[in-house]
Amino acid sequence: MALSLRITRKLAHLLPRRDPHYRSTPAPQGRPKVLVVGVYVGNKPSLIDHIVEQLATATQVDLVQRWAAIGGASPSPAVDAVTVERIQGYEPKWLLLERLVRDAPDQGFDYVLFCDDDIWMGRGFLDALIGLQQAHGFAIAQPARTWRSYTDWPIVRRRLGLTARQTGFIESGPVVSMSHAFFDLATPFSTDSPMGWGYDLVWPKTAEKAGLTMGIIDAVPVDHSFRPRSQLYSYDKEIARMADYLSTRDHIREHVTYRKIR
């Protein structure tokens, strides 16, 4: 399976890279309030300028962006305007993300979207993602990944011809959208796995116990091919932390992550 993922990604890289394009999707209903939080690395290459710009093309949701910078300066005035915290040393990623949410002046958001700094997305991404998440009733959702993207789980790869899939798993990055209700159930985030590894094996149990659903949005993919995995952290250390984290929590097993529900 891992070999086929690598082969298909290499084949996809033979084609020119383009920002994802989204076909017609349902408009969000009731103009939901969406809080986007994320962390970007200020002293290394990233796509934060692109991400902030594309998120701001949303016209059918009320959007607030709150970003934290780790090291270095903001690369542009647009990014600086949505940077609310600057960190010079190490801080656990998911605790920082939770603080960005908790410290938001307006807590009346309908969805909170967690976003990494190394993805390409298309114009109108947020309207399309939230519209489909809302239409399918997913309490937690994420965009599928293009075929040229780095992936660990085959289930997150985009399925051509599908709009969305209800699944028993979504990955804890690079983009995750939670309803306010699910955010309250999933927090506080744990320091046992500060990079968030293993959260995605616990979240399905959280959703199941609350009678909520999760899914992957195929019609609104993102390209996660900018930065290889483990470039900014130790893979072995995070695997060990994840094992410790999961040892004390109810979670799904790895084989379940390949199950599509509908």
C-alpha positions as YAML, in Angstrom:
chain: A
units: angstrom
residues:
- id: 1
  name: MET
  ca: [0.00, 0.00, 0.00]
- id: 2
  name: ALA
  ca: [2.80, 2.43, 0.92]
- id: 3
  name: LEU
  ca: [4.58, 1.56, -2.34]
- id: 4
  name: SER
  ca: [1.47, 2.29, -4.42]
- id: 5
  name: LEU
  ca: [1.06, 5.65, -2.66]
- id: 6
  name: ARG
  ca: [4.63, 6.59, -3.56]
- id: 7
  name: ILE
  ca: [4.27, 5.44, -7.16]
- id: 8
  name: THR
  ca: [1.03, 7.29, -7.82]
- id: 9
  name: ARG
  ca: [2.40, 10.44, -6.20]
- id: 10
  name: LYS
  ca: [5.48, 10.30, -8.44]
- id: 11
  name: LEU
  ca: [3.32, 9.80, -11.52]
- id: 12
  name: ALA
  ca: [1.16, 12.77, -10.51]
- id: 13
  name: HIS
  ca: [4.32, 14.89, -10.22]
- id: 14
  name: LEU
  ca: [4.95, 14.39, -13.94]
- id: 15
  name: LEU
  ca: [2.05, 16.80, -14.56]
- id: 16
  name: PRO
  ca: [2.36, 20.57, -13.98]
- id: 17
  name: ARG
  ca: [1.24, 21.68, -10.51]
- id: 18
  name: ARG
  ca: [-1.90, 23.79, -10.48]
- id: 19
  name: ASP
  ca: [-3.96, 25.18, -7.64]
- id: 20
  name: PRO
  ca: [-6.99, 22.94, -7.07]
- id: 21
  name: HIS
  ca: [-10.17, 23.96, -8.87]
- id: 22
  name: TYR
  ca: [-13.55, 23.39, -7.25]
- id: 23
  name: ARG
  ca: [-16.68, 22.60, -9.18]
- id: 24
  name: SER
  ca: [-20.08, 23.97, -8.15]
- id: 25
  name: THR
  ca: [-20.85, 23.07, -4.54]
- id: 26
  name: PRO
  ca: [-23.73, 23.85, -2.15]
- id: 27
  name: ALA
  ca: [-23.52, 27.29, -0.59]
- id: 28
  name: PRO
  ca: [-23.21, 27.41, 3.20]
- id: 29
  name: GLN
  ca: [-26.58, 27.99, 4.85]
- id: 30
  name: GLY
  ca: [-27.18, 30.78, 7.36]
- id: 31
  name: ARG
  ca: [-23.80, 32.43, 6.77]
- id: 32
  name: PRO
  ca: [-21.87, 30.42, 9.39]
- id: 33
  name: LYS
  ca: [-19.09, 31.98, 11.44]
- id: 34
  name: VAL
  ca: [-15.76, 30.27, 10.75]
- id: 35
  name: LEU
  ca: [-12.65, 30.71, 12.88]
- id: 36
  name: VAL
  ca: [-9.41, 29.66, 11.14]
- id: 37
  name: VAL
  ca: [-6.39, 29.07, 13.36]
- id: 38
  name: GLY
  ca: [-2.94, 27.92, 12.37]
- id: 39
  name: VAL
  ca: [0.79, 28.08, 13.00]
- id: 40
  name: TYR
  ca: [3.38, 29.08, 10.43]
- id: 41
  name: VAL
  ca: [7.16, 28.96, 10.52]
- id: 42
  name: GLY
  ca: [8.49, 32.48, 9.98]
- id: 43
  name: ASN
  ca: [12.12, 31.59, 9.34]
- id: 44
  name: LYS
  ca: [11.59, 28.78, 6.81]
- id: 45
  name: PRO
  ca: [9.82, 28.59, 3.44]
- id: 46
  name: SER
  ca: [6.06, 28.13, 3.68]
- id: 47
  name: LEU
  ca: [2.83, 28.84, 1.78]
- id: 48
  name: ILE
  ca: [1.31, 31.10, 4.40]
- id: 49
  name: ASP
  ca: [0.90, 34.04, 1.98]
- id: 50
  name: HIS
  ca: [-1.02, 31.85, -0.46]
- id: 51
  name: ILE
  ca: [-3.18, 30.33, 2.27]
- id: 52
  name: VAL
  ca: [-4.16, 33.62, 3.90]
- id: 53
  name: GLU
  ca: [-4.98, 35.09, 0.50]
- id: 54
  name: GLN
  ca: [-7.10, 32.14, -0.67]
- id: 55
  name: LEU
  ca: [-8.99, 31.84, 2.61]
- id: 56
  name: ALA
  ca: [-9.87, 35.52, 2.32]
- id: 57
  name: THR
  ca: [-11.68, 34.85, -0.99]
- id: 58
  name: ALA
  ca: [-14.57, 33.38, 1.04]
- id: 59
  name: THR
  ca: [-17.77, 35.37, 0.50]
- id: 60
  name: GLN
  ca: [-20.44, 33.11, 2.03]
- id: 61
  name: VAL
  ca: [-19.13, 32.74, 5.58]
- id: 62
  name: ASP
  ca: [-18.07, 35.20, 8.26]
- id: 63
  name: LEU
  ca: [-14.35, 34.55, 8.50]
- id: 64
  name: VAL
  ca: [-11.82, 35.33, 11.23]
- id: 65
  name: GLN
  ca: [-8.20, 34.22, 10.82]
- id: 66
  name: ARG
  ca: [-5.88, 33.91, 13.84]
- id: 67
  name: TRP
  ca: [-2.33, 32.74, 13.15]
- id: 68
  name: ALA
  ca: [0.75, 32.24, 15.33]
- id: 69
  name: ALA
  ca: [4.26, 32.70, 13.96]
- id: 70
  name: ILE
  ca: [7.16, 30.59, 15.18]
- id: 71
  name: GLY
  ca: [10.46, 32.43, 14.64]
- id: 72
  name: GLY
  ca: [11.05, 35.15, 12.07]
- id: 73
  name: ALA
  ca: [8.83, 37.91, 10.77]
- id: 74
  name: SER
  ca: [5.58, 37.81, 8.82]
- id: 75
  name: PRO
  ca: [6.33, 37.55, 5.09]
- id: 76
  name: SER
  ca: [3.75, 40.19, 4.07]
- id: 77
  name: PRO
  ca: [1.40, 42.85, 5.49]
- id: 78
  name: ALA
  ca: [-1.59, 40.57, 4.78]
- id: 79
  name: VAL
  ca: [-0.13, 37.78, 6.91]
- id: 80
  name: ASP
  ca: [0.98, 40.23, 9.59]
- id: 81
  name: ALA
  ca: [-2.60, 41.51, 9.87]
- id: 82
  name: VAL
  ca: [-3.88, 38.05, 10.89]
- id: 83
  name: THR
  ca: [-0.88, 37.09, 13.08]
- id: 84
  name: VAL
  ca: [-1.95, 37.41, 16.71]
- id: 85
  name: GLU
  ca: [0.90, 35.65, 18.47]
- id: 86
  name: ARG
  ca: [4.64, 35.25, 17.96]
- id: 87
  name: ILE
  ca: [6.63, 32.39, 19.48]
- id: 88
  name: GLN
  ca: [10.43, 32.28, 19.57]
- id: 89
  name: GLY
  ca: [10.94, 28.94, 21.29]
- id: 90
  name: TYR
  ca: [9.23, 25.58, 21.17]
- id: 91
  name: GLU
  ca: [5.58, 25.25, 22.12]
- id: 92
  name: PRO
  ca: [3.33, 22.20, 21.63]
- id: 93
  name: LYS
  ca: [1.46, 22.77, 18.37]
- id: 94
  name: TRP
  ca: [-2.01, 21.66, 19.41]
- id: 95
  name: LEU
  ca: [-1.94, 23.47, 22.73]
- id: 96
  name: LEU
  ca: [-1.01, 26.61, 20.84]
- id: 97
  name: LEU
  ca: [-3.86, 26.03, 18.39]
- id: 98
  name: GLU
  ca: [-6.31, 25.56, 21.24]
- id: 99
  name: ARG
  ca: [-5.14, 28.81, 22.83]
- id: 100
  name: LEU
  ca: [-5.67, 30.65, 19.54]
- id: 101
  name: VAL
  ca: [-9.27, 29.46, 19.65]
- id: 102
  name: ARG
  ca: [-9.87, 30.14, 23.34]
- id: 103
  name: ASP
  ca: [-8.41, 33.65, 23.13]
- id: 104
  name: ALA
  ca: [-10.57, 34.69, 20.17]
- id: 105
  name: PRO
  ca: [-12.69, 37.68, 21.20]
- id: 106
  name: ASP
  ca: [-15.83, 36.18, 19.63]
- id: 107
  name: GLN
  ca: [-16.54, 32.62, 20.77]
- id: 108
  name: GLY
  ca: [-19.75, 32.37, 18.76]
- id: 109
  name: PHE
  ca: [-18.16, 30.50, 15.85]
- id: 110
  name: ASP
  ca: [-19.98, 27.64, 14.13]
- id: 111
  name: TYR
  ca: [-16.83, 25.97, 12.80]
- id: 112
  name: VAL
  ca: [-13.15, 26.10, 13.69]
- id: 113
  name: LEU
  ca: [-10.69, 25.18, 10.96]
- id: 114
  name: PHE
  ca: [-7.14, 24.13, 11.86]
- id: 115
  name: CYS
  ca: [-4.70, 24.74, 9.03]
- id: 116
  name: ASP
  ca: [-1.01, 24.01, 8.40]
- id: 117
  name: ASP
  ca: [1.25, 26.42, 6.52]
- id: 118
  name: ASP
  ca: [2.26, 24.15, 3.63]
- id: 119
  name: ILE
  ca: [-0.77, 23.49, 1.44]
- id: 120
  name: TRP
  ca: [-2.03, 24.82, -1.86]
- id: 121
  name: MET
  ca: [-5.76, 25.46, -2.08]
- id: 122
  name: GLY
  ca: [-8.02, 26.93, -4.74]
- id: 123
  name: ARG
  ca: [-10.05, 30.10, -4.83]
- id: 124
  name: GLY
  ca: [-13.30, 29.78, -2.89]
- id: 125
  name: PHE
  ca: [-11.91, 26.89, -0.83]
- id: 126
  name: LEU
  ca: [-13.54, 27.82, 2.47]
- id: 127
  name: ASP
  ca: [-17.02, 28.46, 1.08]
- id: 128
  name: ALA
  ca: [-16.94, 25.11, -0.74]
- id: 129
  name: LEU
  ca: [-15.58, 23.12, 2.20]
- id: 130
  name: ILE
  ca: [-18.00, 24.49, 4.78]
- id: 131
  name: GLY
  ca: [-20.94, 24.26, 2.38]
- id: 132
  name: LEU
  ca: [-20.33, 20.54, 1.84]
- id: 133
  name: GLN
  ca: [-19.48, 19.80, 5.46]
- id: 134
  name: GLN
  ca: [-22.73, 21.47, 6.46]
- id: 135
  name: ALA
  ca: [-24.76, 19.73, 3.73]
- id: 136
  name: HIS
  ca: [-23.51, 16.28, 4.80]
- id: 137
  name: GLY
  ca: [-23.85, 17.00, 8.51]
- id: 138
  name: PHE
  ca: [-20.23, 16.18, 9.35]
- id: 139
  name: ALA
  ca: [-19.22, 17.34, 12.83]
- id: 140
  name: ILE
  ca: [-15.58, 17.00, 11.79]
- id: 141
  name: ALA
  ca: [-14.30, 16.94, 8.23]
- id: 142
  name: GLN
  ca: [-11.29, 17.54, 6.06]
- id: 143
  name: PRO
  ca: [-10.58, 18.13, 2.38]
- id: 144
  name: ALA
  ca: [-9.23, 15.18, 0.44]
- id: 145
  name: ARG
  ca: [-5.64, 15.39, -0.74]
- id: 146
  name: THR
  ca: [-4.60, 15.56, -4.36]
- id: 147
  name: TRP
  ca: [-2.74, 12.63, -5.86]
- id: 148
  name: ARG
  ca: [0.55, 14.51, -5.82]
- id: 149
  name: SER
  ca: [0.29, 15.09, -2.06]
- id: 150
  name: TYR
  ca: [2.27, 13.40, 0.68]
- id: 151
  name: THR
  ca: [-0.03, 10.96, 2.48]
- id: 152
  name: ASP
  ca: [0.22, 8.27, 5.13]
- id: 153
  name: TRP
  ca: [-3.35, 6.97, 4.83]
- id: 154
  name: PRO
  ca: [-4.82, 5.97, 1.44]
- id: 155
  name: ILE
  ca: [-8.33, 6.92, 2.59]
- id: 156
  name: VAL
  ca: [-7.47, 10.64, 2.53]
- id: 157
  name: ARG
  ca: [-6.59, 10.55, -1.19]
- id: 158
  name: ARG
  ca: [-9.13, 12.22, -3.43]
- id: 159
  name: ARG
  ca: [-11.66, 9.87, -5.05]
- id: 160
  name: LEU
  ca: [-12.54, 11.14, -8.51]
- id: 161
  name: GLY
  ca: [-16.25, 11.36, -9.22]
- id: 162
  name: LEU
  ca: [-17.20, 11.58, -5.54]
- id: 163
  name: THR
  ca: [-18.33, 14.68, -3.68]
- id: 164
  name: ALA
  ca: [-17.79, 13.47, -0.12]
- id: 165
  name: ARG
  ca: [-17.51, 10.29, 1.95]
- id: 166
  name: GLN
  ca: [-18.66, 9.58, 5.47]
- id: 167
  name: THR
  ca: [-15.72, 7.75, 7.02]
- id: 168
  name: GLY
  ca: [-14.58, 6.30, 10.32]
- id: 169
  name: PHE
  ca: [-11.36, 8.33, 10.20]
- id: 170
  name: ILE
  ca: [-9.90, 11.67, 9.20]
- id: 171
  name: GLU
  ca: [-6.27, 12.63, 9.63]
- id: 172
  name: SER
  ca: [-5.23, 15.32, 12.12]
- id: 173
  name: GLY
  ca: [-3.84, 17.51, 9.36]
- id: 174
  name: PRO
  ca: [-3.02, 19.37, 7.26]
- id: 175
  name: VAL
  ca: [-6.57, 20.82, 7.39]
- id: 176
  name: VAL
  ca: [-9.29, 19.84, 9.84]
- id: 177
  name: SER
  ca: [-12.68, 21.53, 10.24]
- id: 178
  name: MET
  ca: [-14.64, 20.97, 13.47]
- id: 179
  name: SER
  ca: [-18.10, 22.12, 14.42]
- id: 180
  name: HIS
  ca: [-18.12, 24.12, 17.65]
- id: 181
  name: ALA
  ca: [-19.85, 21.18, 19.35]
- id: 182
  name: PHE
  ca: [-17.13, 18.72, 18.32]
- id: 183
  name: PHE
  ca: [-14.38, 21.15, 19.33]
- id: 184
  name: ASP
  ca: [-15.84, 21.23, 22.84]
- id: 185
  name: LEU
  ca: [-15.83, 17.42, 22.95]
- id: 186
  name: ALA
  ca: [-12.28, 17.07, 21.58]
- id: 187
  name: THR
  ca: [-10.62, 19.58, 23.89]
- id: 188
  name: PRO
  ca: [-8.57, 20.13, 25.91]
- id: 189
  name: PHE
  ca: [-5.86, 18.78, 23.62]
- id: 190
  name: SER
  ca: [-3.24, 16.63, 25.31]
- id: 191
  name: THR
  ca: [0.43, 17.40, 25.97]
- id: 192
  name: ASP
  ca: [1.13, 13.67, 25.72]
- id: 193
  name: SER
  ca: [1.26, 14.00, 21.92]
- id: 194
  name: PRO
  ca: [2.02, 17.68, 21.28]
- id: 195
  name: MET
  ca: [2.18, 17.37, 17.48]
- id: 196
  name: GLY
  ca: [-1.29, 15.83, 17.50]
- id: 197
  name: TRP
  ca: [-0.24, 12.36, 16.32]
- id: 198
  name: GLY
  ca: [-2.86, 9.85, 17.43]
- id: 199
  name: TYR
  ca: [-5.62, 12.42, 17.89]
- id: 200
  name: ASP
  ca: [-7.14, 11.16, 14.65]
- id: 201
  name: LEU
  ca: [-7.43, 7.65, 16.11]
- id: 202
  name: VAL
  ca: [-9.24, 8.99, 19.18]
- id: 203
  name: TRP
  ca: [-11.60, 11.43, 17.40]
- id: 204
  name: PRO
  ca: [-13.68, 8.65, 15.75]
- id: 205
  name: LYS
  ca: [-14.50, 7.27, 19.20]
- id: 206
  name: THR
  ca: [-15.35, 10.76, 20.41]
- id: 207
  name: ALA
  ca: [-17.73, 11.23, 17.48]
- id: 208
  name: GLU
  ca: [-19.26, 7.76, 17.83]
- id: 209
  name: LYS
  ca: [-20.04, 8.22, 21.53]
- id: 210
  name: ALA
  ca: [-21.74, 11.56, 20.79]
- id: 211
  name: GLY
  ca: [-23.71, 10.22, 17.82]
- id: 212
  name: LEU
  ca: [-21.82, 12.50, 15.40]
- id: 213
  name: THR
  ca: [-20.36, 11.80, 11.95]
- id: 214
  name: MET
  ca: [-17.12, 12.65, 10.18]
- id: 215
  name: GLY
  ca: [-16.09, 12.70, 6.57]
- id: 216
  name: ILE
  ca: [-13.68, 13.55, 3.78]
- id: 217
  name: ILE
  ca: [-14.66, 16.14, 1.18]
- id: 218
  name: ASP
  ca: [-13.45, 14.91, -2.24]
- id: 219
  name: ALA
  ca: [-14.85, 17.83, -4.22]
- id: 220
  name: VAL
  ca: [-12.61, 20.31, -2.34]
- id: 221
  name: PRO
  ca: [-9.09, 18.82, -2.36]
- id: 222
  name: VAL
  ca: [-5.86, 20.48, -1.22]
- id: 223
  name: ASP
  ca: [-2.32, 19.89, -2.47]
- id: 224
  name: HIS
  ca: [0.03, 18.87, 0.35]
- id: 225
  name: SER
  ca: [3.24, 18.39, -1.62]
- id: 226
  name: PHE
  ca: [5.22, 21.48, -0.62]
- id: 227
  name: ARG
  ca: [7.12, 20.05, 2.34]
- id: 228
  name: PRO
  ca: [7.99, 16.38, 2.97]
- id: 229
  name: ARG
  ca: [6.90, 14.80, 6.22]
- id: 230
  name: SER
  ca: [9.32, 14.96, 9.19]
- id: 231
  name: GLN
  ca: [11.24, 17.90, 7.75]
- id: 232
  name: LEU
  ca: [10.58, 20.07, 10.81]
- id: 233
  name: TYR
  ca: [10.33, 17.41, 13.53]
- id: 234
  name: SER
  ca: [11.58, 13.97, 14.57]
- id: 235
  name: TYR
  ca: [9.45, 11.17, 13.15]
- id: 236
  name: ASP
  ca: [10.68, 8.55, 15.63]
- id: 237
  name: LYS
  ca: [10.07, 10.80, 18.63]
- id: 238
  name: GLU
  ca: [6.51, 11.59, 17.55]
- id: 239
  name: ILE
  ca: [5.74, 7.90, 16.94]
- id: 240
  name: ALA
  ca: [6.88, 7.09, 20.48]
- id: 241
  name: ARG
  ca: [4.79, 9.91, 21.92]
- id: 242
  name: MET
  ca: [1.77, 8.76, 19.95]
- id: 243
  name: ALA
  ca: [2.12, 5.22, 21.33]
- id: 244
  name: ASP
  ca: [2.18, 6.56, 24.90]
- id: 245
  name: TYR
  ca: [-0.81, 8.81, 24.19]
- id: 246
  name: LEU
  ca: [-2.92, 6.00, 22.71]
- id: 247
  name: SER
  ca: [-2.04, 3.55, 25.49]
- id: 248
  name: THR
  ca: [-4.37, 5.37, 27.89]
- id: 249
  name: ARG
  ca: [-7.20, 6.31, 25.51]
- id: 250
  name: ASP
  ca: [-10.04, 4.58, 23.72]
- id: 251
  name: HIS
  ca: [-9.17, 4.63, 20.01]
- id: 252
  name: ILE
  ca: [-9.76, 2.86, 16.73]
- id: 253
  name: ARG
  ca: [-7.27, 0.39, 15.30]
- id: 254
  name: GLU
  ca: [-5.28, 1.11, 12.16]
- id: 255
  name: HIS
  ca: [-7.25, -1.24, 9.92]
- id: 256
  name: VAL
  ca: [-10.44, 0.70, 10.65]
- id: 257
  name: THR
  ca: [-8.98, 3.81, 9.03]
- id: 258
  name: TYR
  ca: [-9.52, 2.27, 5.60]
- id: 259
  name: ARG
  ca: [-13.28, 1.86, 6.10]
- id: 260
  name: LYS
  ca: [-15.62, 4.10, 4.14]
- id: 261
  name: ILE
  ca: [-19.06, 4.22, 5.77]
- id: 262
  name: ARG
  ca: [-21.06, 5.76, 2.95]
...
